[in-house]
Amino acid sequence: MVRDTDLTILLPIKGNVCFTWRFMAWAEAVRLPFALLIADGSEGDETRNMLSDPGRFPNMRYDYVRHAPDADLTRYYAKMAESLERIATPYAVVSCNDDFHLPGGLRAAMALLNENPDAVAAGGDMQDFVVEPGCRPGAFERVYGPLSLTQRVFHAGQNTAATTRERIRQFMRHGFNTSLWTAVHRTGTLRASYQTLRAAAPGDVYFSDHLLSLMTLTAGTALRTPMPFYLHQACSHESMGGELSQAYPTQRHWLKRPGWKDDFERVVETVAQAIAEHDGLGRDEAREFMRGEYLARIGATAIDQATGAVAPEPESDQAAMLASQDFQAIMDHVATPPPLPEELTQLHAAMTRKPGALRQLRHRINQHGYHALVGMERLCRRLRS
């Protein structure tokens, strides 16, 4: 039998204090029963200031750890690996401050892992949602407002093949959208995967996401729960200064990135070593297998994008999501925000006072983080001028 105390949610953040406030206020409102570890790689003190009052979130169990700023992916990998060393619960899951894991889905995933000792990860579908723009202009644009589901859903893959090689092949054949980054993991598996990622240090988030999923599958099988599991906010990059559009380029631009070939070979070599160890293959055989499968998947994706071929979107089981009490609580919270702390009230007022400066200021606040609360008086004076 699993308990809520068996799971820790790891929440890595870098700026975007308004989304962090929304996540924390929701977690407090629903009395989120799991442990929460906040790994802050921001350049400023906005989140630390927001969390400094222990009475602000009395119904939560959380730890806040300040890390060196996430100046690049190398620092981010280090932050994640170091954070997972702190987690002592049997299970761990990584979340995002602009998204929501549904508590019922997390419990179902833990139950699957508890019942299946060969499985190392369990997750569910990732359903896109949007927050209606224009309802709360300013700092909370697309943070609070009416929430609606889209037809876009990423189905979690169930991968129970008996050998490491077959699990890798199955992952590649079904495309990269079967990523395991939102899944609940056995903590030891997730910790080892991030240690491997830190050592390999690929230069973009595509390679890092692939490597994490692949290393998980070298360790064991991955299961899927049909329970409503994860809500992913679409278009939140418009409130993040465009960082995500830069981090996730098109396939064509990704293939042209300097250093792409070195990263590709490093991922191939890393996964091939694990395949050889788990399946008893020779290193050369494992390497050629991994390279062939990876190139076939990348090539198929590139051809689809170049020719405009679009795979049919999987149907979203919105009925189950809409019937979920967890979803209703999220929708109600996003539609009707609680009273804001004084710091965020000032930020919101500053950004709505002079609409012409909104886009530039939002970009600076959300991209760099440290303008949100630090130096607030200076920003307000600038907007009044």
C-alpha positions as CSV (number, residue, x, y, z in Angstrom):
1,M,0.0,0.0,0.0
2,V,1.4,3.4,-1.0
3,R,1.0,6.5,1.1
4,D,1.0,10.2,0.1
5,T,4.2,10.6,2.2
6,D,6.0,8.2,-0.3
7,L,6.2,10.9,-3.0
8,T,8.2,14.1,-3.4
9,I,7.4,16.6,-6.2
10,L,10.5,18.3,-7.4
11,L,9.7,21.8,-8.7
12,P,12.6,23.4,-10.6
13,I,12.1,27.1,-11.2
14,K,13.9,30.0,-12.8
15,G,12.1,33.3,-12.5
16,N,8.4,33.4,-13.5
17,V,7.3,34.3,-10.0
18,C,3.7,34.7,-11.0
19,F,3.4,31.1,-12.1
20,T,5.2,29.9,-9.0
21,W,2.7,31.9,-6.9
22,R,-0.2,30.3,-8.7
23,F,1.2,26.8,-8.2
24,M,1.8,27.4,-4.5
25,A,-1.6,29.0,-3.9
26,W,-3.3,26.1,-5.6
27,A,-1.3,23.6,-3.6
28,E,-2.2,25.3,-0.4
29,A,-5.9,25.5,-1.3
30,V,-6.1,21.8,-2.1
31,R,-3.8,20.9,0.8
32,L,-1.4,19.1,-1.6
33,P,-0.5,16.0,0.4
34,F,2.9,15.2,-1.1
35,A,6.3,16.6,-0.1
36,L,7.5,19.5,-2.3
37,L,11.1,20.4,-3.0
38,I,11.5,23.8,-4.8
39,A,14.8,24.1,-6.6
40,D,15.3,27.8,-7.4
41,G,17.8,28.7,-10.1
42,S,16.7,32.3,-10.5
43,E,19.0,35.2,-10.5
44,G,17.0,37.2,-8.0
45,D,15.3,36.8,-4.6
46,E,11.6,37.0,-5.7
47,T,10.6,33.5,-4.9
48,R,12.7,33.3,-1.7
49,N,11.0,36.5,-0.5
50,M,7.5,35.1,-1.4
51,L,8.2,31.9,0.5
52,S,9.9,33.5,3.5
53,D,6.7,33.8,5.5
54,P,6.0,30.3,6.9
55,G,2.4,31.3,7.6
56,R,1.6,31.9,4.0
57,F,1.3,28.2,3.1
58,P,0.6,26.5,6.4
59,N,-1.0,23.4,4.9
60,M,2.0,22.3,2.8
61,R,5.2,20.3,3.4
62,Y,7.8,22.0,1.3
63,D,11.5,22.8,1.3
64,Y,13.1,25.6,-0.6
65,V,16.7,25.4,-1.8
66,R,18.5,28.2,-3.6
67,H,20.9,27.1,-6.2
68,A,23.4,29.0,-8.4
69,P,21.6,30.7,-11.2
70,D,20.6,28.5,-14.2
71,A,22.9,30.5,-16.5
72,D,23.0,27.5,-18.9
73,L,21.9,23.9,-19.2
74,T,25.0,22.7,-17.4
75,R,24.0,24.5,-14.3
76,Y,20.4,23.3,-14.7
77,Y,21.6,19.7,-14.9
78,A,23.7,20.2,-11.8
79,K,20.7,21.7,-9.9
80,M,18.5,18.7,-10.8
81,A,21.1,16.1,-9.9
82,E,21.9,17.8,-6.6
83,S,18.1,18.2,-5.8
84,L,17.5,14.5,-6.3
85,E,20.2,13.7,-3.8
86,R,18.1,15.4,-1.2
87,I,15.0,13.3,-1.8
88,A,14.5,10.4,0.5
89,T,11.0,9.2,-0.4
90,P,10.6,6.0,-2.5
91,Y,9.1,7.9,-5.4
92,A,9.8,11.3,-7.1
93,V,8.2,13.3,-9.9
94,V,9.4,16.5,-11.7
95,S,6.8,19.1,-12.3
96,C,6.6,22.7,-13.8
97,N,5.3,25.8,-12.1
98,D,2.9,26.6,-15.0
99,D,1.5,23.0,-15.1
100,F,-0.4,20.8,-12.7
101,H,0.0,17.1,-11.8
102,L,-3.4,15.8,-10.6
103,P,-3.1,14.2,-7.1
104,G,-5.4,11.3,-8.0
105,G,-3.2,10.5,-11.0
106,L,-0.1,10.6,-8.9
107,R,-1.6,8.2,-6.4
108,A,-2.6,5.8,-9.3
109,A,1.0,5.9,-10.7
110,M,2.5,5.1,-7.3
111,A,0.1,2.2,-6.9
112,L,1.2,0.8,-10.3
113,L,4.9,1.0,-9.3
114,N,4.1,-0.6,-5.9
115,E,2.3,-3.5,-7.6
116,N,4.9,-4.0,-10.4
117,P,8.5,-4.3,-9.0
118,D,10.0,-4.5,-12.6
119,A,8.5,-1.1,-13.5
120,V,10.6,2.0,-12.8
121,A,8.2,4.7,-14.0
122,A,4.5,5.2,-14.4
123,G,2.6,8.2,-15.8
124,G,-0.5,9.3,-17.6
125,D,-1.6,11.4,-20.5
126,M,-0.6,15.1,-20.7
127,Q,-3.6,17.3,-21.6
128,D,-3.1,20.8,-22.9
129,F,-5.1,23.7,-21.6
130,V,-5.2,27.4,-22.2
131,V,-6.0,30.4,-20.0
132,E,-8.1,33.0,-21.8
133,P,-5.9,36.1,-22.5
134,G,-7.0,39.6,-21.6
135,C,-8.8,38.7,-18.4
136,R,-6.0,39.9,-16.1
137,P,-3.7,42.0,-18.1
138,G,-0.4,42.8,-16.7
139,A,1.9,40.5,-14.7
140,F,-0.9,37.8,-14.5
141,E,-1.7,37.7,-18.2
142,R,-2.4,34.0,-19.0
143,V,-1.7,33.1,-15.4
144,Y,-5.3,33.6,-14.1
145,G,-8.5,33.6,-16.0
146,P,-11.0,31.1,-17.5
147,L,-9.4,27.7,-18.2
148,S,-10.4,25.5,-21.1
149,L,-9.0,22.2,-22.5
150,T,-7.7,22.0,-26.0
151,Q,-7.9,18.9,-28.3
152,R,-4.2,18.4,-28.0
153,V,-3.1,15.5,-25.7
154,F,0.2,13.6,-25.5
155,H,-0.5,10.0,-24.6
156,A,1.8,8.4,-22.1
157,G,3.4,5.3,-23.5
158,Q,3.2,1.9,-21.8
159,N,6.5,0.1,-22.5
160,T,6.8,-3.3,-21.0
161,A,9.1,-5.1,-23.4
162,A,11.3,-7.7,-21.8
163,T,14.7,-6.5,-22.9
164,T,16.3,-3.1,-22.8
165,R,16.9,-3.2,-26.6
166,E,13.2,-3.8,-27.3
167,R,12.1,-1.1,-24.9
168,I,14.4,1.4,-26.7
169,R,13.1,0.2,-30.1
170,Q,9.5,0.6,-28.9
171,F,10.2,4.1,-27.7
172,M,11.7,5.2,-31.0
173,R,9.0,3.6,-33.1
174,H,6.3,5.5,-31.3
175,G,7.9,8.9,-31.5
176,F,9.3,11.3,-29.0
177,N,5.9,12.4,-27.7
178,T,5.9,9.3,-25.5
179,S,8.5,11.2,-23.2
180,L,8.6,10.1,-19.6
181,W,9.5,13.5,-18.1
182,T,6.1,13.9,-16.3
183,A,6.0,10.4,-15.0
184,V,6.4,9.2,-11.4
185,H,9.7,7.4,-11.0
186,R,11.4,5.3,-8.4
187,T,13.7,7.9,-6.9
188,G,16.8,5.9,-7.4
189,T,16.1,5.5,-11.1
190,L,15.4,9.2,-11.6
191,R,18.4,10.2,-9.6
192,A,20.7,7.9,-11.7
193,S,19.2,9.3,-14.9
194,Y,19.9,12.9,-13.9
195,Q,23.4,12.0,-12.8
196,T,23.9,10.5,-16.3
197,L,22.4,13.6,-17.9
198,R,24.8,15.8,-15.8
199,A,27.8,13.8,-17.0
200,A,26.7,13.8,-20.7
201,A,25.7,17.5,-20.6
202,P,23.9,17.7,-24.0
203,G,23.6,21.2,-25.3
204,D,19.8,21.4,-25.8
205,V,16.6,20.3,-24.2
206,Y,15.6,17.9,-27.0
207,F,18.7,15.8,-26.4
208,S,18.3,16.0,-22.6
209,D,14.6,15.0,-22.8
210,H,15.4,12.0,-25.0
211,L,18.3,10.9,-22.8
212,L,16.3,11.0,-19.6
213,S,13.5,8.8,-21.1
214,L,16.0,6.4,-22.7
215,M,18.0,6.0,-19.5
216,T,14.7,5.3,-17.6
217,L,13.9,2.6,-20.1
218,T,17.3,1.0,-19.7
219,A,16.5,0.5,-16.0
220,G,13.1,-1.1,-16.4
221,T,9.6,-0.9,-17.8
222,A,7.2,2.1,-17.9
223,L,3.5,1.8,-17.1
224,R,0.5,4.0,-17.9
225,T,-2.5,4.9,-15.7
226,P,-5.7,5.9,-17.4
227,M,-6.5,8.3,-14.6
228,P,-6.4,12.1,-15.4
229,F,-2.8,12.8,-14.8
230,Y,-1.2,16.0,-16.0
231,L,-2.4,19.4,-17.2
232,H,0.1,21.3,-19.5
233,Q,-0.5,25.0,-20.1
234,A,-0.2,25.8,-23.8
235,C,0.9,29.3,-24.9
236,S,2.5,30.0,-21.5
237,H,5.7,30.8,-23.4
238,E,3.9,34.1,-24.3
239,S,4.2,35.0,-20.7
240,M,7.9,33.9,-20.5
241,G,9.6,36.2,-22.9
242,G,9.7,33.7,-25.7
243,E,12.2,31.5,-24.0
244,L,10.4,28.3,-24.8
245,S,10.2,29.0,-28.6
246,Q,14.0,29.4,-28.5
247,A,14.5,26.3,-26.4
248,Y,12.3,24.1,-28.7
249,P,13.3,25.0,-32.3
250,T,11.9,23.3,-35.3
251,Q,13.5,20.0,-36.3
252,R,15.3,21.7,-39.2
253,H,16.9,24.3,-37.0
254,W,17.7,21.7,-34.4
255,L,19.7,19.6,-36.8
256,K,21.7,22.7,-37.8
257,R,22.6,23.6,-34.2
258,P,26.4,23.9,-33.6
259,G,27.5,20.9,-31.6
260,W,24.5,18.8,-32.7
261,K,26.7,15.9,-34.0
262,D,28.8,15.7,-30.8
263,D,25.7,15.7,-28.7
264,F,24.1,13.0,-30.9
265,E,27.1,10.8,-30.6
266,R,27.3,11.3,-26.8
267,V,23.7,10.3,-26.3
268,V,24.2,7.2,-28.6
269,E,27.3,6.2,-26.6
270,T,25.7,6.7,-23.2
271,V,22.6,4.7,-24.0
272,A,24.5,2.0,-25.9
273,Q,26.7,1.4,-22.8
274,A,23.5,0.8,-20.7
275,I,22.0,-1.5,-23.4
276,A,25.2,-3.5,-23.5
277,E,25.3,-3.9,-19.7
278,H,21.7,-4.8,-19.3
279,D,21.3,-7.1,-22.3
280,G,24.7,-8.6,-22.4
281,L,25.5,-7.3,-25.9
282,G,28.9,-6.2,-27.2
283,R,29.5,-2.5,-27.1
284,D,29.8,-2.2,-30.9
285,E,26.6,-4.1,-31.5
286,A,24.7,-2.0,-28.9
287,R,26.2,1.2,-30.4
288,E,25.1,0.4,-34.0
289,F,21.6,-0.6,-32.8
290,M,21.2,2.7,-30.9
291,R,22.6,4.8,-33.7
292,G,20.3,3.2,-36.3
293,E,17.1,3.5,-34.2
294,Y,17.9,7.1,-33.2
295,L,18.6,8.2,-36.8
296,A,15.5,6.5,-38.1
297,R,13.3,8.3,-35.6
298,I,15.0,11.7,-36.2
299,G,14.8,11.2,-39.9
300,A,11.1,10.2,-39.8
301,T,10.3,13.3,-37.8
302,A,12.3,15.6,-40.1
303,I,10.6,14.2,-43.2
304,D,7.1,14.7,-41.6
305,Q,7.9,18.3,-40.9
306,A,9.5,19.0,-44.3
307,T,6.6,17.5,-46.2
308,G,3.9,18.9,-44.0
309,A,2.7,15.4,-43.0
310,V,1.0,15.6,-39.7
311,A,0.1,12.6,-37.7
312,P,-3.5,12.6,-36.5
313,E,-3.8,14.1,-33.0
314,P,-4.8,11.4,-30.5
315,E,-8.3,11.9,-29.2
316,S,-8.4,13.6,-25.8
317,D,-10.6,11.8,-23.2
318,Q,-11.9,15.1,-21.9
319,A,-14.9,13.5,-20.2
320,A,-12.7,11.8,-17.6
321,M,-10.7,15.0,-17.1
322,L,-13.8,17.1,-16.8
323,A,-15.4,14.7,-14.3
324,S,-12.3,14.8,-12.1
325,Q,-12.6,16.6,-8.8
326,D,-8.9,17.4,-9.0
327,F,-9.4,19.2,-12.4
328,Q,-12.4,21.1,-11.0
329,A,-10.3,22.4,-8.2
330,I,-7.6,23.5,-10.6
331,M,-10.1,25.2,-12.9
332,D,-11.8,27.0,-10.0
333,H,-8.5,28.2,-8.6
334,V,-7.2,29.5,-12.0
335,A,-10.5,31.3,-12.7
336,T,-10.8,32.9,-9.3
337,P,-7.4,33.8,-7.8
338,P,-6.9,34.2,-4.1
339,P,-5.8,37.6,-2.8
340,L,-2.3,38.4,-4.0
341,P,0.6,39.1,-1.6
342,E,1.7,42.8,-1.4
343,E,4.8,42.2,-3.6
344,L,2.8,40.8,-6.5
345,T,0.0,43.4,-6.1
346,Q,2.7,46.0,-6.7
347,L,4.0,44.1,-9.7
348,H,0.6,43.8,-11.2
349,A,-0.2,47.5,-10.7
350,A,3.1,48.5,-12.2
351,M,2.5,46.5,-15.4
352,T,-1.1,47.6,-15.9
353,R,-0.4,51.3,-15.3
354,K,1.2,51.9,-18.7
355,P,0.1,49.3,-21.2
356,G,2.5,50.5,-23.9
357,A,5.4,49.2,-21.8
358,L,3.7,45.8,-21.0
359,R,5.4,43.5,-23.5
360,Q,8.9,44.7,-22.9
361,L,8.5,44.7,-19.1
362,R,6.9,41.2,-19.1
363,H,9.8,39.9,-21.2
364,R,12.3,41.3,-18.7
365,I,10.5,40.2,-15.6
366,N,9.9,36.6,-16.8
367,Q,13.0,36.0,-18.7
368,H,15.4,37.2,-16.0
369,G,13.3,36.9,-12.9
370,Y,15.2,39.3,-10.7
371,H,13.1,42.4,-11.8
372,A,9.9,41.0,-10.4
373,L,10.3,42.0,-6.8
374,V,13.8,43.2,-6.5
375,G,14.0,46.9,-7.4
376,M,10.3,47.2,-7.5
377,E,10.3,50.9,-6.6
378,R,12.7,51.7,-9.5
379,L,10.4,49.9,-11.9
380,C,7.3,51.7,-10.7
381,R,9.0,55.1,-11.0
382,R,10.0,54.3,-14.6
383,L,6.5,53.3,-15.5
384,R,5.1,56.5,-14.0
385,S,7.5,58.7,-16.0
